Structures are given as C-alpha cells and as structure tokens.
Amino acid sequence: MKADKKVWLDEYAVSCRVFKGRWNVRHCMRMYNDIKDLKIHMSSRAKGKVTRYESAYNPCERCKVLTRYISSLNDEEERYTNAGESSYNEVWAS
C-alpha cells in the first residue's frame, strides 16, 4: 500500500515553489486555469503618454509535472476521439 501511495505522490503530487507547498496535480490544474484567465491590467506614464497593457504571465507553465499531466490529458483525448471516429467509420463501411 505504501509503495502505491509513493508512486502516486511521485506521479501526481507537485512541490510548488511559487505557492509554497505540496499540491495535488488537480489543484495545480485549477490554479493554472485560474491564472490563465486572470489578466492584470497595468499602465505606465512616460513623456506625457499613458501606455496600457495587460500581463498574462503564468508561473505554472514552467512546472514539469503539470505540463506532463496536461500533455497526457491531450493524448488521452486524441486517443478517445480517434477510436470513436474509427468505429464510426467501420459502422458506415459495413
């Protein structure tokens, strides 16, 4: 049981340096999406002009475990859709 738990933690738990702690990868996914949706509006003044811009920096994009998890989700989705299309095509070919 302990070996399974250790494997799971190695695979799906993240030690985050940004938010200080060890998190479940699903929590990281939620934070990643929240930060992605959040845009910080800023402005600066220089030479009588006001320049407005928005920041979309997401520190979670650099997390190796989270990027691996996201890519595995994308791979599973592609596998699922391709399997569905092939069975659909086989039905129409019969």
Short mmCIF file of the C-alpha atoms (twelve columns), coordinates in Angstrom:
data_MODEL
# 
_entry.id   MODEL 
# 
loop_
_atom_site.group_PDB 
_atom_site.id 
_atom_site.type_symbol 
_atom_site.label_atom_id 
_atom_site.label_alt_id 
_atom_site.label_comp_id 
_atom_site.label_asym_id 
_atom_site.label_seq_id 
_atom_site.Cartn_x 
_atom_site.Cartn_y 
_atom_site.Cartn_z 
_atom_site.pdbx_PDB_model_num 
ATOM 1  C CA . MET A 1  0.000   0.000  0.000   1 
ATOM 2  C CA . LYS A 2  2.783   2.421  0.899   1 
ATOM 3  C CA . ALA A 3  4.574   1.706  -2.384  1 
ATOM 4  C CA . ASP A 4  1.395   2.549  -4.341  1 
ATOM 5  C CA . LYS A 5  0.981   5.774  -2.388  1 
ATOM 6  C CA . LYS A 6  4.615   6.746  -3.025  1 
ATOM 7  C CA . VAL A 7  4.255   6.062  -6.758  1 
ATOM 8  C CA . TRP A 8  1.053   8.114  -6.844  1 
ATOM 9  C CA . LEU A 9  2.705   11.003 -4.993  1 
ATOM 10 C CA . ASP A 10 5.705   10.916 -7.319  1 
ATOM 11 C CA . GLU A 11 3.386   10.962 -10.326 1 
ATOM 12 C CA . TYR A 12 0.609   13.332 -9.256  1 
ATOM 13 C CA . ALA A 13 1.853   15.497 -6.386  1 
ATOM 14 C CA . VAL A 14 3.742   18.700 -7.049  1 
ATOM 15 C CA . SER A 15 6.142   20.550 -4.779  1 
ATOM 16 C CA . CYS A 16 5.388   24.095 -5.818  1 
ATOM 17 C CA . ARG A 17 7.949   26.838 -5.315  1 
ATOM 18 C CA . VAL A 18 5.528   29.575 -6.373  1 
ATOM 19 C CA . PHE A 19 2.673   28.777 -3.952  1 
ATOM 20 C CA . LYS A 20 4.914   27.128 -1.333  1 
ATOM 21 C CA . GLY A 21 3.728   23.631 -0.608  1 
ATOM 22 C CA . ARG A 22 2.983   20.182 -1.949  1 
ATOM 23 C CA . TRP A 23 -0.188  20.081 -4.008  1 
ATOM 24 C CA . ASN A 24 -2.337  17.567 -5.824  1 
ATOM 25 C CA . VAL A 25 -1.950  17.922 -9.598  1 
ATOM 26 C CA . ARG A 26 -5.716  18.576 -9.962  1 
ATOM 27 C CA . HIS A 27 -5.344  21.571 -7.654  1 
ATOM 28 C CA . CYS A 28 -2.445  22.765 -9.798  1 
ATOM 29 C CA . MET A 29 -4.590  22.389 -12.905 1 
ATOM 30 C CA . ARG A 30 -7.282  24.553 -11.301 1 
ATOM 31 C CA . MET A 31 -4.712  27.199 -10.320 1 
ATOM 32 C CA . TYR A 32 -3.174  27.095 -13.810 1 
ATOM 33 C CA . ASN A 33 -6.574  27.743 -15.410 1 
ATOM 34 C CA . ASP A 34 -7.436  30.496 -12.906 1 
ATOM 35 C CA . ILE A 35 -4.151  32.289 -13.551 1 
ATOM 36 C CA . LYS A 36 -4.578  31.843 -17.302 1 
ATOM 37 C CA . ASP A 37 -7.995  33.517 -17.086 1 
ATOM 38 C CA . LEU A 38 -6.666  36.316 -14.900 1 
ATOM 39 C CA . LYS A 39 -5.253  39.274 -16.778 1 
ATOM 40 C CA . ILE A 40 -3.626  42.041 -14.769 1 
ATOM 41 C CA . HIS A 41 -4.181  45.436 -16.328 1 
ATOM 42 C CA . MET A 42 -1.323  47.897 -15.909 1 
ATOM 43 C CA . SER A 43 -0.448  51.309 -17.184 1 
ATOM 44 C CA . SER A 44 2.649   53.451 -17.235 1 
ATOM 45 C CA . ARG A 45 3.299   57.117 -17.958 1 
ATOM 46 C CA . ALA A 46 6.202   58.338 -19.995 1 
ATOM 47 C CA . LYS A 47 6.710   61.588 -21.962 1 
ATOM 48 C CA . GLY A 48 3.135   62.740 -21.486 1 
ATOM 49 C CA . LYS A 49 1.605   59.460 -22.719 1 
ATOM 50 C CA . VAL A 50 -0.168  56.711 -20.857 1 
ATOM 51 C CA . THR A 51 0.598   53.217 -22.085 1 
ATOM 52 C CA . ARG A 52 -1.798  50.480 -21.036 1 
ATOM 53 C CA . TYR A 53 -1.022  46.786 -21.242 1 
ATOM 54 C CA . GLU A 54 -2.031  43.548 -19.599 1 
ATOM 55 C CA . SER A 55 0.102   40.865 -18.054 1 
ATOM 56 C CA . ALA A 56 -0.638  37.217 -18.720 1 
ATOM 57 C CA . TYR A 57 2.369   35.630 -17.015 1 
ATOM 58 C CA . ASN A 58 1.599   32.165 -15.690 1 
ATOM 59 C CA . PRO A 59 4.317   30.612 -13.478 1 
ATOM 60 C CA . CYS A 60 2.575   27.230 -13.629 1 
ATOM 61 C CA . GLU A 61 3.533   26.876 -17.301 1 
ATOM 62 C CA . ARG A 62 7.082   26.077 -16.180 1 
ATOM 63 C CA . CYS A 63 6.064   23.198 -13.883 1 
ATOM 64 C CA . LYS A 64 7.289   19.946 -15.446 1 
ATOM 65 C CA . VAL A 65 4.778   17.704 -13.669 1 
ATOM 66 C CA . LEU A 66 1.838   19.891 -14.672 1 
ATOM 67 C CA . THR A 67 2.926   20.149 -18.322 1 
ATOM 68 C CA . ARG A 68 3.390   16.359 -18.442 1 
ATOM 69 C CA . TYR A 69 -0.095  15.923 -16.924 1 
ATOM 70 C CA . ILE A 70 -1.667  18.337 -19.438 1 
ATOM 71 C CA . SER A 71 0.035   16.605 -22.369 1 
ATOM 72 C CA . SER A 72 -1.164  13.199 -21.099 1 
ATOM 73 C CA . LEU A 73 -4.714  14.565 -20.944 1 
ATOM 74 C CA . ASN A 74 -4.399  15.789 -24.524 1 
ATOM 75 C CA . ASP A 75 -3.032  12.401 -25.633 1 
ATOM 76 C CA . GLU A 76 -5.925  10.579 -23.948 1 
ATOM 77 C CA . GLU A 77 -8.421  12.923 -25.595 1 
ATOM 78 C CA . GLU A 78 -6.893  12.325 -29.035 1 
ATOM 79 C CA . ARG A 79 -6.864  8.566  -28.468 1 
ATOM 80 C CA . TYR A 80 -10.516 8.657  -27.429 1 
ATOM 81 C CA . THR A 81 -11.663 10.771 -30.387 1 
ATOM 82 C CA . ASN A 82 -9.648  8.718  -32.886 1 
ATOM 83 C CA . ALA A 83 -11.072 5.465  -31.516 1 
ATOM 84 C CA . GLY A 84 -14.592 6.880  -31.786 1 
ATOM 85 C CA . GLU A 85 -14.069 8.007  -35.374 1 
ATOM 86 C CA . SER A 86 -12.644 4.675  -36.486 1 
ATOM 87 C CA . SER A 87 -15.573 2.717  -35.018 1 
ATOM 88 C CA . TYR A 88 -17.983 5.227  -36.577 1 
ATOM 89 C CA . ASN A 89 -16.312 4.777  -39.973 1 
ATOM 90 C CA . GLU A 90 -16.404 0.977  -39.606 1 
ATOM 91 C CA . VAL A 91 -20.161 1.081  -38.986 1 
ATOM 92 C CA . TRP A 92 -20.746 3.114  -42.155 1 
ATOM 93 C CA . ALA A 93 -18.393 0.924  -44.201 1 
ATOM 94 C CA . SER A 94 -20.311 -2.260 -43.290 1 
# 
